[in-house]
Amino acid sequence: MTEQTPEERERIGEVEEAHDAFLEIRSPHDPQWYENRAMFRGQHYVKWSDVDQRLVPVPTTPGRIRLAINRVMPKVRARMAKFLRDRRVPIAIPATRDVKDKLNARGTTLAIEYQWKRCGIEAKYAEAVFNASYTGHGYFWYHWDENVITRVVIPGPDGQSTYEDAQLGDINVEVPSTFEILVEDPTIAFIGNQPRIMRVRLVRVEDITARWPEAEVTGDGVDHDALRYAQRIGTLTANGLGGFAAAHGAADAGQKSEKKQRILLKELFEKPCPSYPKGRYTAVANGVLLEDRPELPLGFHDLQNPYPCTDFTDTQQAGQ
């Protein structure tokens, strides 16, 4: 394994310290988010257990019949409909009345419409709005996917062009779970004003080695309990008290078989500052510094929101 320099070890320590601090700030909100999702699914007789670190049935008198009348789902769906009733139409507006600017704006609109359909932005926006309905935030996350196959034009000697597929990459838009995003200051409502943000997620080892071929990382084999939000939410059922526990156990068994194939990726994004005019990006996995560069990805450093994500807040207020 490649020996790390003192500067690299110091930077890894800074990322780990930021992760622990950001997660400590966000953790008190997690139980309420789980209970909100349970209420939406009609499982009204559960609560968060700090001991078991999961949703557990609320104690009741033996033989008592529990009725679940889901009044939360219709209200959430009606509220979401207000966000989604008007279909978004992408459009680029020319900065001036110059003919070149108008033609440029028209071409840009066509390009955005193509990406809008290719990435399925309309469906992903609905997903982000739903995430915001029970956590207060929904996100779009942008990145460049080098594995995307695109069609290119090959000019022929006789003047006729042919089309071929090539692995040139393209933009991609994800809808990450709200649990993956950590911020430094929870009192700041607009994510573009955050001094630092993090994205923490479990990824496959082969994805790490494909993106950073020189990195020597292996699955840590650790059961990252804090990142089991997908299982806790996915196993919620509305048909009683035992279904969740049974599904939870099955999910645990499946997770244990894949522990060594996954790894915790921590990405730290820092806003532009005098020391780093274009911001800073650092990626760490299993104590290994994967990347550390003095600029944010995708060249968003000069925008109002320099981070490669968009935050759709359910309610525009600070301190969520």
ROLO-86395 format. One record per residue (C-alpha): residue number from 1; chain; x, y, z. Coordinates in nm, 2 decimals, always signed. Layout:
! residues N
  num  chaine      c1      c2      c3
  NUM       A       X       Y       Z
...
! end
This chain:
! residues 320
  num  chaine      c1      c2      c3
    1       A   +0.00   +0.00   +0.00
    2       A   +0.13   +0.35   -0.09
    3       A   +0.26   +0.54   +0.21
    4       A   +0.06   +0.85   +0.28
    5       A   +0.23   +1.18   +0.34
    6       A   +0.18   +1.38   +0.66
    7       A   -0.02   +1.64   +0.46
    8       A   -0.25   +1.36   +0.33
    9       A   -0.30   +1.22   +0.68
   10       A   -0.38   +1.56   +0.81
   11       A   -0.64   +1.62   +0.53
   12       A   -0.80   +1.28   +0.60
   13       A   -0.83   +1.37   +0.97
   14       A   -1.00   +1.70   +0.87
   15       A   -1.25   +1.51   +0.66
   16       A   -1.32   +1.26   +0.93
   17       A   -1.36   +1.53   +1.19
   18       A   -1.60   +1.73   +0.97
   19       A   -1.80   +1.41   +0.91
   20       A   -1.84   +1.34   +1.28
   21       A   -1.93   +1.70   +1.36
   22       A   -2.19   +1.73   +1.07
   23       A   -2.34   +1.40   +1.16
   24       A   -2.38   +1.49   +1.52
   25       A   -2.57   +1.80   +1.42
   26       A   -2.80   +1.61   +1.18
   27       A   -2.86   +1.29   +1.39
   28       A   -3.13   +1.44   +1.62
   29       A   -3.35   +1.49   +1.31
   30       A   -3.33   +1.13   +1.19
   31       A   -3.58   +0.97   +1.43
   32       A   -3.85   +1.22   +1.33
   33       A   -3.78   +1.16   +0.96
   34       A   -3.83   +0.78   +1.01
   35       A   -4.15   +0.84   +1.20
   36       A   -4.28   +1.08   +0.93
   37       A   -4.22   +0.81   +0.67
   38       A   -4.39   +0.55   +0.88
   39       A   -4.70   +0.77   +0.92
   40       A   -4.72   +0.82   +0.55
   41       A   -4.71   +0.44   +0.49
   42       A   -4.99   +0.39   +0.74
   43       A   -4.78   +0.24   +1.02
   44       A   -4.90   +0.47   +1.30
   45       A   -4.82   +0.26   +1.60
   46       A   -4.44   +0.27   +1.59
   47       A   -4.18   +0.49   +1.75
   48       A   -3.80   +0.53   +1.73
   49       A   -3.60   +0.33   +1.98
   50       A   -3.26   +0.49   +2.07
   51       A   -3.16   +0.15   +2.22
   52       A   -3.24   -0.06   +1.91
   53       A   -3.17   +0.22   +1.67
   54       A   -3.48   +0.14   +1.46
   55       A   -3.86   +0.18   +1.47
   56       A   -4.03   -0.05   +1.72
   57       A   -4.40   -0.11   +1.79
   58       A   -4.56   +0.10   +2.06
   59       A   -4.66   -0.12   +2.36
   60       A   -5.03   -0.18   +2.40
   61       A   -5.27   -0.39   +2.60
   62       A   -5.28   -0.75   +2.49
   63       A   -5.58   -0.83   +2.27
   64       A   -5.65   -0.46   +2.18
   65       A   -5.74   -0.40   +1.82
   66       A   -5.54   -0.12   +1.66
   67       A   -5.70   +0.06   +1.37
   68       A   -5.49   +0.25   +1.12
   69       A   -5.68   +0.52   +0.93
   70       A   -5.42   +0.68   +0.71
   71       A   -5.51   +1.05   +0.69
   72       A   -5.15   +1.16   +0.63
   73       A   -5.11   +1.01   +0.28
   74       A   -5.40   +1.21   +0.12
   75       A   -5.27   +1.53   +0.26
   76       A   -4.91   +1.47   +0.15
   77       A   -5.02   +1.37   -0.20
   78       A   -5.25   +1.68   -0.22
   79       A   -4.96   +1.90   -0.12
   80       A   -4.73   +1.74   -0.36
   81       A   -4.98   +1.79   -0.64
   82       A   -4.95   +2.17   -0.59
   83       A   -4.58   +2.14   -0.67
   84       A   -4.63   +1.91   -0.97
   85       A   -4.95   +2.03   -1.13
   86       A   -4.76   +2.26   -1.37
   87       A   -4.51   +2.08   -1.59
   88       A   -4.17   +2.25   -1.59
   89       A   -4.05   +2.36   -1.93
   90       A   -3.68   +2.43   -1.97
   91       A   -3.59   +2.75   -2.16
   92       A   -3.28   +2.96   -2.21
   93       A   -3.33   +3.34   -2.23
   94       A   -3.08   +3.55   -2.44
   95       A   -2.89   +3.80   -2.24
   96       A   -2.92   +4.06   -2.52
   97       A   -3.12   +4.12   -2.84
   98       A   -2.83   +4.04   -3.06
   99       A   -2.91   +3.78   -3.32
  100       A   -2.62   +3.55   -3.21
  101       A   -2.74   +3.55   -2.85
  102       A   -3.09   +3.46   -2.97
  103       A   -2.97   +3.17   -3.18
  104       A   -2.74   +3.06   -2.89
  105       A   -3.04   +3.07   -2.65
  106       A   -3.25   +2.87   -2.89
  107       A   -2.98   +2.60   -2.93
  108       A   -2.92   +2.59   -2.56
  109       A   -3.30   +2.53   -2.50
  110       A   -3.29   +2.24   -2.74
  111       A   -2.99   +2.09   -2.56
  112       A   -3.15   +2.13   -2.22
  113       A   -3.47   +1.97   -2.35
  114       A   -3.27   +1.67   -2.47
  115       A   -3.10   +1.63   -2.13
  116       A   -3.44   +1.69   -1.96
  117       A   -3.58   +1.39   -2.13
  118       A   -3.27   +1.17   -2.13
  119       A   -3.21   +1.21   -1.75
  120       A   -3.58   +1.19   -1.67
  121       A   -3.58   +1.52   -1.48
  122       A   -3.96   +1.54   -1.45
  123       A   -3.99   +1.21   -1.26
  124       A   -3.68   +1.29   -1.05
  125       A   -3.83   +1.62   -0.95
  126       A   -4.14   +1.44   -0.82
  127       A   -3.91   +1.21   -0.62
  128       A   -3.72   +1.51   -0.47
  129       A   -4.05   +1.68   -0.38
  130       A   -4.16   +1.36   -0.20
  131       A   -3.83   +1.34   -0.01
  132       A   -3.88   +1.70   +0.10
  133       A   -4.23   +1.62   +0.22
  134       A   -4.11   +1.42   +0.52
  135       A   -3.75   +1.54   +0.57
  136       A   -3.78   +1.90   +0.47
  137       A   -3.52   +1.87   +0.19
  138       A   -3.50   +1.70   -0.15
  139       A   -3.19   +1.71   -0.37
  140       A   -3.07   +1.69   -0.73
  141       A   -2.71   +1.59   -0.74
  142       A   -2.51   +1.65   -1.06
  143       A   -2.20   +1.46   -1.18
  144       A   -2.02   +1.36   -1.50
  145       A   -2.06   +0.99   -1.58
  146       A   -1.77   +0.88   -1.80
  147       A   -1.94   +0.54   -1.87
  148       A   -2.23   +0.69   -2.07
  149       A   -2.24   +0.57   -2.44
  150       A   -2.31   +0.86   -2.68
  151       A   -2.36   +0.87   -3.05
  152       A   -2.11   +1.06   -3.26
  153       A   -2.11   +1.16   -3.62
  154       A   -1.83   +1.02   -3.84
  155       A   -1.78   +1.22   -4.17
  156       A   -1.74   +0.99   -4.47
  157       A   -1.50   +1.05   -4.76
  158       A   -1.80   +1.07   -5.00
  159       A   -1.96   +1.35   -4.80
  160       A   -2.21   +1.11   -4.63
  161       A   -2.19   +1.09   -4.25
  162       A   -2.23   +0.78   -4.04
  163       A   -2.32   +0.74   -3.67
  164       A   -2.12   +0.53   -3.42
  165       A   -2.15   +0.48   -3.05
  166       A   -1.86   +0.59   -2.83
  167       A   -1.80   +0.60   -2.46
  168       A   -1.76   +0.97   -2.42
  169       A   -1.96   +1.03   -2.10
  170       A   -2.24   +1.27   -2.03
  171       A   -2.40   +1.46   -1.75
  172       A   -2.61   +1.26   -1.50
  173       A   -2.86   +1.37   -1.24
  174       A   -2.93   +1.17   -0.92
  175       A   -3.18   +1.21   -0.64
  176       A   -2.98   +1.12   -0.34
  177       A   -3.14   +1.03   -0.01
  178       A   -3.16   +1.33   +0.23
  179       A   -2.98   +1.11   +0.48
  180       A   -2.67   +1.12   +0.26
  181       A   -2.63   +1.50   +0.27
  182       A   -2.46   +1.67   +0.57
  183       A   -2.41   +2.05   +0.62
  184       A   -2.19   +2.24   +0.85
  185       A   -2.44   +2.51   +0.97
  186       A   -2.81   +2.39   +1.00
  187       A   -2.93   +2.75   +1.06
  188       A   -2.85   +2.84   +0.70
  189       A   -3.15   +2.77   +0.48
  190       A   -2.99   +2.81   +0.13
  191       A   -2.74   +2.54   +0.06
  192       A   -2.53   +2.77   -0.15
  193       A   -2.44   +2.97   +0.16
  194       A   -2.31   +2.67   +0.35
  195       A   -1.94   +2.70   +0.42
  196       A   -1.90   +2.32   +0.37
  197       A   -2.12   +2.03   +0.28
  198       A   -2.06   +1.65   +0.27
  199       A   -2.21   +1.36   +0.08
  200       A   -2.17   +1.03   +0.26
  201       A   -2.28   +0.70   +0.11
  202       A   -2.20   +0.34   +0.07
  203       A   -2.07   +0.25   -0.27
  204       A   -1.93   -0.07   -0.43
  205       A   -1.56   -0.12   -0.42
  206       A   -1.54   -0.17   -0.80
  207       A   -1.70   +0.18   -0.84
  208       A   -1.43   +0.33   -0.63
  209       A   -1.15   +0.16   -0.83
  210       A   -1.32   +0.25   -1.16
  211       A   -1.33   +0.62   -1.07
  212       A   -0.99   +0.63   -0.89
  213       A   -0.78   +0.35   -1.05
  214       A   -0.47   +0.43   -0.85
  215       A   -0.65   +0.40   -0.52
  216       A   -0.58   +0.09   -0.31
  217       A   -0.90   +0.04   -0.11
  218       A   -1.10   -0.26   +0.00
  219       A   -1.43   -0.31   +0.17
  220       A   -1.41   -0.22   +0.54
  221       A   -1.66   -0.50   +0.64
  222       A   -1.81   -0.26   +0.89
  223       A   -2.19   -0.25   +0.95
  224       A   -2.25   +0.12   +0.90
  225       A   -2.57   +0.14   +1.11
  226       A   -2.61   +0.51   +1.05
  227       A   -2.65   +0.45   +0.68
  228       A   -2.92   +0.18   +0.70
  229       A   -3.19   +0.44   +0.62
  230       A   -3.29   +0.27   +0.30
  231       A   -3.36   -0.06   +0.48
  232       A   -3.54   +0.11   +0.77
  233       A   -3.77   +0.29   +0.53
  234       A   -3.80   +0.01   +0.27
  235       A   -3.92   -0.25   +0.52
  236       A   -4.20   -0.03   +0.66
  237       A   -4.53   -0.20   +0.62
  238       A   -4.88   -0.10   +0.71
  239       A   -5.01   -0.45   +0.78
  240       A   -4.92   -0.50   +1.15
  241       A   -4.63   -0.51   +1.39
  242       A   -4.44   -0.82   +1.30
  243       A   -4.38   -0.75   +0.93
  244       A   -4.12   -0.48   +0.99
  245       A   -3.91   -0.70   +1.22
  246       A   -3.92   -0.99   +0.98
  247       A   -3.83   -0.78   +0.68
  248       A   -3.56   -0.60   +0.89
  249       A   -3.40   -0.93   +0.97
  250       A   -3.40   -1.04   +0.61
  251       A   -3.24   -0.71   +0.50
  252       A   -2.97   -0.75   +0.77
  253       A   -2.89   -1.09   +0.64
  254       A   -2.85   -0.96   +0.28
  255       A   -2.64   -0.67   +0.40
  256       A   -2.40   -0.89   +0.59
  257       A   -2.32   -1.08   +0.27
  258       A   -2.22   -0.76   +0.10
  259       A   -2.03   -0.58   +0.37
  260       A   -1.69   -0.65   +0.23
  261       A   -1.80   -0.55   -0.12
  262       A   -1.90   -0.20   -0.02
  263       A   -1.72   +0.10   +0.12
  264       A   -1.81   +0.43   +0.29
  265       A   -1.73   +0.72   +0.06
  266       A   -1.70   +1.06   +0.22
  267       A   -1.69   +1.37   -0.01
  268       A   -1.63   +1.71   +0.14
  269       A   -1.71   +2.02   -0.06
  270       A   -1.59   +2.36   +0.05
  271       A   -1.72   +2.70   -0.07
  272       A   -1.48   +2.93   -0.25
  273       A   -1.28   +3.14   +0.00
  274       A   -0.96   +3.35   -0.01
  275       A   -0.75   +3.04   +0.04
  276       A   -0.93   +2.85   -0.23
  277       A   -1.09   +3.09   -0.49
  278       A   -1.25   +2.80   -0.67
  279       A   -1.34   +2.60   -0.36
  280       A   -1.21   +2.27   -0.26
  281       A   -1.31   +1.90   -0.31
  282       A   -1.18   +1.60   -0.11
  283       A   -1.28   +1.24   -0.13
  284       A   -1.19   +0.98   +0.14
  285       A   -1.28   +0.61   +0.17
  286       A   -1.17   +0.37   +0.44
  287       A   -0.89   +0.60   +0.56
  288       A   -0.75   +0.65   +0.21
  289       A   -0.73   +0.99   +0.04
  290       A   -0.88   +0.94   -0.30
  291       A   -0.88   +1.29   -0.43
  292       A   -0.80   +1.64   -0.30
  293       A   -0.81   +1.93   -0.55
  294       A   -0.83   +2.30   -0.50
  295       A   -1.15   +2.35   -0.70
  296       A   -1.51   +2.23   -0.69
  297       A   -1.63   +1.98   -0.96
  298       A   -1.82   +2.09   -1.27
  299       A   -1.70   +2.45   -1.26
  300       A   -1.98   +2.59   -1.05
  301       A   -1.75   +2.79   -0.82
  302       A   -1.86   +3.13   -0.97
  303       A   -2.24   +3.06   -0.93
  304       A   -2.46   +3.16   -0.64
  305       A   -2.47   +2.80   -0.55
  306       A   -2.12   +2.66   -0.61
  307       A   -2.20   +2.30   -0.51
  308       A   -2.31   +2.03   -0.76
  309       A   -2.65   +2.00   -0.61
  310       A   -2.99   +2.17   -0.59
  311       A   -3.19   +2.18   -0.27
  312       A   -3.57   +2.17   -0.29
  313       A   -3.69   +2.28   +0.05
  314       A   -4.04   +2.19   +0.16
  315       A   -4.06   +2.51   +0.37
  316       A   -3.84   +2.81   +0.31
  317       A   -3.71   +2.86   +0.66
  318       A   -3.38   +2.84   +0.85
  319       A   -3.29   +2.59   +1.11
  320       A   -3.45   +2.28   +0.96
! end
